[in-house]
Amino acid sequence: MPSAPASPSHVSVGFVGTGIMGASMAGHLLVAGHPLQVFNRTRSKAEPLLARGAVWHDSPAAVAAASDVVVTMLGDPTDVEAVYFGSGVPGGHGLIDAARPGALLVDMTTSSPALAACIAAGAADRGLAALDAPVSGGDVGAKNASLVIMVGGEEEAFERARPLFALMGRSATLLGPAGAGQRCKLANQIAVAVGMVAWCEALAHARAGGLDPAAVQQVIAGGAAGSWALTNLAPRALADDVAPGFLVRHILKDIRLARQAATETGMEFPGLEVAERLYERLAAAGRADQGTQALWALYSGRSAPPGASQ
């Protein structure tokens, strides 16, 4: 685990959502000495953090009541809305209602810009601060504290959060008011989704021409075609490793959010439409909970999960 930058004060941090990425992100805060309050829908996923000293709470509201800063890392906008506004969550109260006076709420889920603005407005009504701060870097970035953090909100709130961001990522950039972080993340996801199609098609072309796709991957990753996905995800796919760093169903969620935003601004993104169709086929083949690199299965003739009938 990388050494953590020093934080000026060990504020109590609440973390709601300790899944594939959230567990590592919360772990960095714990290592740095912050008292850590946690809740996750499935408690077993939080057990490693509890064994290291984190404190379990039975609801997001209970986490908020015990924390100076609350970080959320959830699955989709529906989860975010429920947790912040209290609809259908354990305890019946949302983070905004339950938070300590003056608390800072930081949503690091990839979500909707409009929802981020609603959260910020609701928080302000109670004298709270809120940031939308989605991340890029996947499970590797979360484990290595090398995430790229894209932030929307007020500068004062951003400065309060900066020491925590430094523990979880290699960069954090304030891009504008509430919702700006989410808009930047959707731009990121457009590039990611279309880029995944690009390397799959490149390696499929190589394979069809009798070349070893693994050898081609190593060659072109070092040139103008290089990308994070080609370097990190393509080798996993070629080795039939579909363990999730980022789930197929989550990239589909992000694609749909991006397409919705595009519609609102009158834009057309044909590349994104192709990526959506392909990932929908992958999900329909039973691969929704695999990593996004499983897209290679559509090009290698293995569209069903390993062990399933073809």
VMD Tcl script that draws the C-alpha trace (Angstrom):
set ca {
  {0.00 0.00 0.00}
  {1.44 3.41 -0.93}
  {2.51 5.79 1.78}
  {-0.14 8.42 2.43}
  {0.44 12.16 2.40}
  {0.03 13.79 5.78}
  {-3.35 15.33 6.50}
  {-3.52 18.53 8.54}
  {-6.19 17.10 10.82}
  {-7.65 13.68 11.40}
  {-11.28 14.56 10.84}
  {-13.82 11.82 11.24}
  {-14.68 10.53 7.77}
  {-17.76 8.53 6.89}
  {-17.65 6.22 3.87}
  {-20.82 4.80 2.34}
  {-20.14 2.18 -0.33}
  {-17.17 -0.13 0.23}
  {-17.26 -2.15 -2.96}
  {-14.56 -2.82 -5.57}
  {-13.22 0.73 -5.49}
  {-14.68 2.18 -2.31}
  {-12.97 -0.33 -0.02}
  {-9.52 0.67 -1.27}
  {-10.31 4.36 -1.20}
  {-11.61 4.16 2.36}
  {-8.58 2.11 3.34}
  {-6.22 4.93 2.36}
  {-8.11 7.31 4.67}
  {-7.84 4.79 7.50}
  {-4.10 4.34 6.97}
  {-3.66 8.11 7.16}
  {-5.19 8.13 10.64}
  {-8.69 9.36 9.98}
  {-11.36 7.81 12.21}
  {-13.46 5.93 9.66}
  {-17.21 5.33 9.90}
  {-18.59 2.90 7.32}
  {-21.82 1.51 5.90}
  {-22.27 -0.82 2.96}
  {-25.38 -2.55 1.74}
  {-23.56 -5.89 2.14}
  {-21.70 -5.81 5.45}
  {-19.27 -8.57 4.48}
  {-17.63 -6.25 1.96}
  {-16.76 -3.87 4.80}
  {-15.31 -6.54 7.10}
  {-11.65 -6.04 6.06}
  {-11.97 -2.35 6.96}
  {-13.66 -3.18 10.26}
  {-10.82 -5.56 11.10}
  {-8.42 -2.65 10.62}
  {-10.31 -0.31 12.94}
  {-13.18 1.20 10.99}
  {-16.49 1.56 12.84}
  {-19.63 -0.05 11.42}
  {-22.98 1.78 11.34}
  {-26.33 0.29 10.42}
  {-27.40 3.07 8.06}
  {-25.99 5.91 5.95}
  {-27.73 8.35 8.31}
  {-25.85 6.89 11.29}
  {-22.58 7.31 9.40}
  {-23.42 10.96 8.71}
  {-24.24 11.63 12.35}
  {-20.76 10.44 13.35}
  {-18.72 12.15 10.63}
  {-17.29 15.55 9.75}
  {-16.96 14.54 6.10}
  {-19.07 11.89 4.36}
  {-17.86 10.23 1.16}
  {-20.17 8.12 -1.00}
  {-19.08 5.64 -3.66}
  {-22.24 3.96 -4.93}
  {-23.54 2.10 -7.95}
  {-25.83 4.45 -9.84}
  {-27.85 7.68 -9.58}
  {-30.82 5.84 -8.05}
  {-28.61 4.72 -5.17}
  {-27.17 8.21 -4.79}
  {-30.59 9.86 -4.66}
  {-31.84 7.34 -2.10}
  {-28.81 7.71 0.16}
  {-28.73 11.50 0.09}
  {-32.47 12.10 0.35}
  {-33.45 9.05 2.41}
  {-35.84 7.18 0.14}
  {-35.83 3.45 0.87}
  {-32.54 3.34 2.79}
  {-31.88 1.80 6.22}
  {-32.88 4.27 8.93}
  {-35.25 6.19 6.69}
  {-33.17 9.40 6.75}
  {-30.81 10.67 4.10}
  {-27.32 12.04 4.50}
  {-28.48 15.61 4.06}
  {-30.97 15.42 6.93}
  {-28.71 13.42 9.21}
  {-25.40 15.24 8.68}
  {-23.68 17.19 11.43}
  {-23.94 21.00 11.19}
  {-21.34 22.27 8.75}
  {-20.47 18.80 7.44}
  {-19.02 18.24 3.99}
  {-20.70 15.69 1.69}
  {-18.64 14.29 -1.18}
  {-20.24 12.04 -3.79}
  {-17.59 10.16 -5.76}
  {-20.08 8.00 -7.68}
  {-20.38 8.57 -11.42}
  {-23.84 10.06 -11.50}
  {-26.03 12.71 -13.09}
  {-24.96 16.38 -13.26}
  {-28.55 17.39 -12.52}
  {-28.66 15.18 -9.42}
  {-25.34 16.64 -8.24}
  {-26.88 20.11 -8.47}
  {-29.93 18.96 -6.48}
  {-27.70 17.49 -3.76}
  {-25.68 20.71 -3.56}
  {-28.85 22.79 -3.26}
  {-30.31 20.50 -0.59}
  {-27.07 20.59 1.35}
  {-26.86 24.38 1.16}
  {-30.38 24.67 2.55}
  {-29.12 22.94 5.71}
  {-25.86 24.88 5.91}
  {-23.82 21.96 4.58}
  {-21.25 21.83 1.79}
  {-21.38 19.32 -1.05}
  {-19.07 18.28 -3.87}
  {-19.52 15.93 -6.80}
  {-16.16 14.24 -7.26}
  {-16.29 11.23 -9.59}
  {-13.04 9.43 -10.33}
  {-11.18 7.69 -13.12}
  {-8.58 4.95 -12.75}
  {-10.61 1.85 -11.93}
  {-9.72 -0.71 -9.30}
  {-5.99 -0.29 -9.96}
  {-6.17 3.45 -9.39}
  {-8.21 2.94 -6.23}
  {-5.71 0.43 -4.83}
  {-2.68 2.56 -5.73}
  {-4.21 5.89 -4.64}
  {-3.62 7.14 -8.18}
  {-7.17 8.11 -9.12}
  {-7.93 11.18 -11.20}
  {-10.62 13.11 -9.31}
  {-12.96 15.51 -11.15}
  {-14.74 17.96 -8.88}
  {-17.76 20.23 -9.03}
  {-18.74 22.63 -6.26}
  {-17.57 25.65 -4.32}
  {-13.87 26.41 -3.95}
  {-14.04 26.56 -0.15}
  {-15.52 23.05 -0.01}
  {-12.91 21.84 -2.48}
  {-10.10 23.16 -0.28}
  {-11.58 21.33 2.71}
  {-11.65 18.10 0.74}
  {-8.26 18.50 -0.92}
  {-6.25 16.69 1.83}
  {-8.60 13.71 1.59}
  {-8.44 13.69 -2.19}
  {-4.64 13.64 -1.93}
  {-4.90 10.38 0.01}
  {-7.02 8.71 -2.66}
  {-5.73 10.08 -5.95}
  {-2.84 11.57 -7.85}
  {-4.80 14.63 -8.95}
  {-7.98 16.51 -8.05}
  {-9.26 19.35 -10.20}
  {-12.10 21.76 -9.46}
  {-13.86 22.21 -12.81}
  {-16.76 24.48 -11.92}
  {-19.96 24.61 -9.87}
  {-22.07 21.67 -8.74}
  {-22.42 19.12 -11.53}
  {-19.18 20.08 -13.28}
  {-17.33 17.06 -11.91}
  {-20.03 14.76 -13.25}
  {-19.97 16.43 -16.67}
  {-16.21 15.94 -16.87}
  {-16.57 12.29 -15.83}
  {-19.14 11.70 -18.57}
  {-16.64 13.12 -21.07}
  {-14.13 10.66 -19.65}
  {-16.57 7.78 -20.00}
  {-17.35 8.64 -23.60}
  {-13.64 8.36 -24.37}
  {-13.38 5.13 -22.34}
  {-16.37 3.41 -23.93}
  {-15.46 4.26 -27.50}
  {-11.81 3.45 -26.77}
  {-12.75 -0.03 -25.57}
  {-14.37 -0.71 -28.93}
  {-11.27 0.62 -30.67}
  {-8.74 -1.74 -29.09}
  {-11.08 -4.72 -29.43}
  {-11.46 -4.07 -33.15}
  {-7.72 -3.49 -33.59}
  {-6.81 -6.80 -31.94}
  {-9.62 -8.63 -33.74}
  {-8.18 -7.34 -37.02}
  {-4.74 -8.63 -36.01}
  {-6.09 -12.02 -35.04}
  {-8.09 -12.40 -38.27}
  {-4.89 -11.72 -40.20}
  {-3.03 -14.52 -38.47}
  {-1.11 -12.39 -35.96}
  {-0.81 -13.05 -32.25}
  {-3.07 -10.40 -30.68}
  {-0.96 -10.40 -27.49}
  {2.16 -9.54 -29.49}
  {0.30 -6.85 -31.42}
  {-1.03 -5.40 -28.17}
  {2.49 -5.03 -26.80}
  {3.69 -3.32 -29.99}
  {0.87 -0.84 -30.56}
  {0.44 0.05 -26.88}
  {3.77 1.85 -27.08}
  {2.82 3.94 -30.11}
  {0.22 6.46 -31.16}
  {-2.58 3.95 -30.52}
  {-1.57 3.59 -26.88}
  {-4.11 4.08 -24.12}
  {-4.61 3.09 -20.50}
  {-7.17 0.49 -21.54}
  {-4.95 -1.02 -24.24}
  {-2.08 -1.30 -21.75}
  {-4.03 -2.49 -18.71}
  {-7.28 -4.10 -19.83}
  {-6.44 -5.71 -23.17}
  {-3.90 -8.12 -21.59}
  {-6.51 -9.17 -19.04}
  {-9.02 -9.84 -21.79}
  {-6.53 -11.81 -23.89}
  {-5.82 -13.97 -20.82}
  {-9.56 -14.58 -20.30}
  {-9.39 -12.57 -17.06}
  {-12.76 -10.85 -16.78}
  {-12.54 -10.05 -13.06}
  {-14.14 -6.65 -12.63}
  {-12.19 -3.49 -12.11}
  {-15.20 -1.71 -13.56}
  {-18.42 -3.60 -14.23}
  {-20.11 -3.97 -17.60}
  {-23.39 -2.84 -16.06}
  {-21.68 0.27 -14.71}
  {-20.21 1.29 -18.06}
  {-23.67 0.82 -19.55}
  {-25.07 3.10 -16.86}
  {-22.45 5.72 -17.66}
  {-23.03 5.46 -21.40}
  {-26.74 6.06 -20.86}
  {-26.04 9.06 -18.64}
  {-23.74 10.48 -21.30}
  {-26.29 9.90 -24.05}
  {-28.97 11.59 -21.96}
  {-26.69 14.60 -21.44}
  {-25.94 14.63 -25.17}
  {-29.63 14.67 -26.00}
  {-30.15 17.62 -23.66}
  {-27.51 19.62 -25.55}
  {-28.61 18.50 -29.03}
  {-25.45 16.48 -29.68}
  {-25.11 13.18 -31.54}
  {-22.42 10.65 -30.62}
  {-22.49 7.75 -33.10}
  {-19.40 6.10 -31.58}
  {-21.07 6.04 -28.18}
  {-24.20 4.50 -29.72}
  {-22.10 1.66 -31.12}
  {-20.44 1.09 -27.73}
  {-23.85 1.00 -26.06}
  {-25.17 -1.62 -28.47}
  {-22.13 -3.82 -27.98}
  {-22.21 -3.60 -24.19}
  {-25.93 -4.34 -24.24}
  {-25.16 -7.53 -26.18}
  {-22.52 -8.42 -23.62}
  {-24.91 -7.87 -20.73}
  {-27.59 -9.93 -22.48}
  {-25.04 -12.76 -22.74}
  {-24.83 -12.87 -18.93}
  {-21.68 -10.78 -18.50}
  {-23.11 -7.70 -16.78}
  {-21.10 -8.31 -13.61}
  {-17.80 -8.92 -15.38}
  {-15.14 -6.31 -16.08}
  {-15.51 -4.04 -19.09}
  {-12.62 -5.87 -20.80}
  {-15.06 -8.73 -21.36}
  {-16.09 -6.80 -24.48}
  {-13.32 -8.77 -26.20}
  {-15.56 -11.84 -25.95}
  {-17.79 -10.42 -28.69}
  {-14.79 -10.29 -31.02}
  {-13.23 -13.60 -30.03}
  {-16.40 -15.67 -30.38}
  {-16.99 -16.20 -26.66}
  {-19.98 -13.99 -25.98}
  {-21.40 -16.28 -23.28}
  {-19.79 -16.56 -19.83}
  {-17.13 -19.28 -19.42}
  {-18.85 -22.61 -18.86}
  {-22.14 -21.50 -20.38}
  {-23.56 -23.03 -23.54}
  {-22.51 -21.09 -26.65}
}
mol new
graphics top color blue
foreach p $ca { graphics top sphere $p radius 0.5 }
foreach p [lrange $ca 0 end-1] q [lrange $ca 1 end] { graphics top cylinder $p $q radius 0.2 }
display resetview
